[in-house]
Amino acid sequence: MTASNKIKEIVDGNPIVLFMKGNPKFPQCGFSSMACQILDACGATYETVDVLQDPEIREGIKVYSNWPTIPQLYVKGEFNGGADIMKEMYESGELAKIVSGN
């Protein structure tokens, strides 16, 4: 299975998924940590994928989304952005609406 197929399966199989470095308990970069904090503040239930565990996913996610950085947030199969965009969406209240399904 190609990295792109694996990523598509993960994105399609989880309502909210965050591709990040590390995991929510032990994020391996500040941006991944911030992304988890934002999702937690929104009360989101989400899955994470530690890109450090799979080099194919780590590089493949950048191609899949056409976005050069990690973390990357997908909600209902759609790419929503990285940490900076998540922060802006959180501050405007938009992210809470998206992750709650309203």
N, C-alpha and C positions, 0 to 999 in steps of 0.2 A: 504494500500500500504506500502510495506517495505521501510526502509530508502534506501536500495540499489536500489530499483525500482525508487524511487523519484530522487535519484542522477543520475541514468542513463537517466531518462527523461530530467532532466535539462541539462546534458552534451550533449545529443543527440539533444536537441532542441535549442541550442545556439552555434553559431560558436566559440565564445570565452567566457569562463566563469571562473571567479575567485572566489573560495571559500575562504572567508576571515573572519576576526573578525571585525565586524563593517561594514561600508560602505565607498565608496570613499570620501564622504564629512567629515565623522567622523570615521576614522579607529580607532580600539580599541587596536592595537598593532603596534609596529614599523615595523615589517616585512610586515604586511598587508599594511601599509602606503607606504613602499618602493615598494611593488608589484604594487600598483596603480600608483605611480609616474613613474615606468618603462613602464607600459602599455601606460600611457598618453604620455610619451616621444616618444613612437613608433607610436603614432597617432592611436592606436587601439580603436575600438568601441567594448565594452565588457559589459557583464552582470556580476553582482556580487551576491553572496549568503552569507548573514550574518549568519555564523554558530552559533553565540551566540543566535540567535532567535529560534533555533531548536536543542535541545540536541541530537536527533536521527541523524540528518544530521551531527552534529559536530563529533560524534563518528563514524558514518557510512562512512564518507568520508575517514577516515583513513584506514578503512578496504577495501573500494572500490578500493583505489589506492595502497594499501599496502605501504603507506607513512605516517610516524607518526606525521607530523607537518602540521600546517596551517599557511599561505595561500597555496593553491594549484591551479595551472593554467591548464586549459584544452583548447586546440585549436583543432577544428574539431574533437571532440570526443576523442582526445588523451591527456593523462596526460603528461605535460611538466615539472613538478617539482614545487618546492617551491621557496621561495624568493631568496635563494643563487644561485640556478640554473638559475632563471630568470635573476639575475644580471650578471652572467657569459655570458649567451646567449645574453643579451643586449649589453654588452661590446664588444662581438665578432661580433655584427651585425646580428647574426643568428635570434634573436627574432623578429626584425623588419621585416625580410623576411617572417617568419612564420605567423605573425599576419596580414601582408598586403596581404597574399595569393600568393606571388611570389616565 
